[in-house]
Amino acid sequence: MRLLVDTHVFLWAILTPERLSDHARSIFLDPKAELLVSIATPWELAIKAGIGKLENGSTILTDFESVLASGGYRILDTSIQHTIQSGLLPRYHKDPFDRLLIAQALDLNLPILSCDEIFDRYDVKRIWK
């Protein structure tokens, strides 16, 4: 199963796995799960680290590609269509990073691994519980 991992879930899996739901934890342990991380994730983490909203941000960002590789993640690139679609989505949610994830999930028919219920308003399959 291919899944798009929300940024906060990616962080929790690395830093505080006890915050993951049991179902999410089982997905991270499943060798058949293809865990995709949007290119928006390192961008969001860098911005949050830069404004002091992310502890351990520099640790993760210093060698982000190694963090991805060690967790078995793959980067999901963004297309021009994804960026356009993220801007044209209904305004239920204003977070530009989440909107990009939503556009990617819709375009590629990917479920999102997230506890954030706002994704449900966009007809994206969200996996958490």
N, C-alpha and C positions, 0 to 999 in steps of 0.2 A: 504494500500500500504506500502510495506517495502522499506525503503531508507537507504543508507549508507551516513552519514553526513560527509562531508569533514571537516578537522580540523578548517580551518579558518571560515567556516560557523557556526560550533559549537561555536566558540569564539564570533562571531558576534551576534548570537542568545542570548548569555548570557550577553555580555558587550555592544554591540552597535547594537541593532536590527534594527535601522534605515538604516543600510548598506545592509540589506537583500532586495532582489527583492520582489515585491508584491507577486509573485507566491510562492517564498520560504516562505515568512511570512505566507501565507495562509496554507501552508503545516504544519508549526509549530503549527498553531492553530487548525488543523484538528485532532479531537480525534481518528480518524480511522488510522492515519498515524503511522506506526511503525518506529521510529527513531533509527537507529543503529549507534553506534560510535565504530570505530575500536579500538582494543587494541593498535594500533599504535598511536592513538591520545594522550593519556596521556604521552607516551614515547616522542613524538615530543614536546609536551608542556613543559615537564621537561627539555629537552635539550635546548630549546629556552629560558626558564626561567633561566637556569643555566649559559647561556652565555650573559644574559642581553638583549635579543631580545623580551622579552614578559613582558609588564607591567601587573600587577595584576596576574601574573603567579602563585605566591605562594598562593594567595587567592583561585584560582581555584583548585590547586593541593593539598592543605592542606586537603580538604575533597572532593576529586573528586567523590567518590561514592554518596555522598549526592547531589552534583551538577547534576549528572546523574539522580538520582531518582526524584529530584524536577522538572527536565525538561521532564521527561517521556522517557528518553533515555534508551537503552539497549546496553550493551557491546557486540561487535561481536568479539569472540575469533579468533585467527589466527591458522591455521593448518600448518603442515609442508609443505603440498602441496602449500599453499598460499605463504609461504616464498620462496620456490623453484621457483614457477611461477613468482613471482615478480622479481627475478634475471634473468629470461630467457625472459622477455618481450623485445620487440624492444626498442632501446635506444632513443626514442623520448624525454623522460623525465628522468632526473637523480635523482630527489628527491626520496630517498628510502621510505619515508613515503607514498607519493602519489603512488609510484609503488606498495606498499603493498595494498593500498586501491583498486587500479585497479585490482590486482590479485584477491582480495576478491570479488569484484563486478562481475568480469568475471566468476569466479567459481560458485558463488551463484546466478548469474543472477539478480543482484541488480542494480537499478539505483543509481547514486551518485548525491547528492545535493551539487552542487558546481558552482561557477562562473568561475572556471579555465578551459579554453577552451582546454588545452593540453590533458585532458581526452578524448576528442572527437577523437583523433588520435588512440586510443586503442579500438575503437568500443564498448565503454561503453556508456550506456544511461546516459546522464547528464541532470539533471533538474536544471533550474535556472529561465529562463524568463517565 
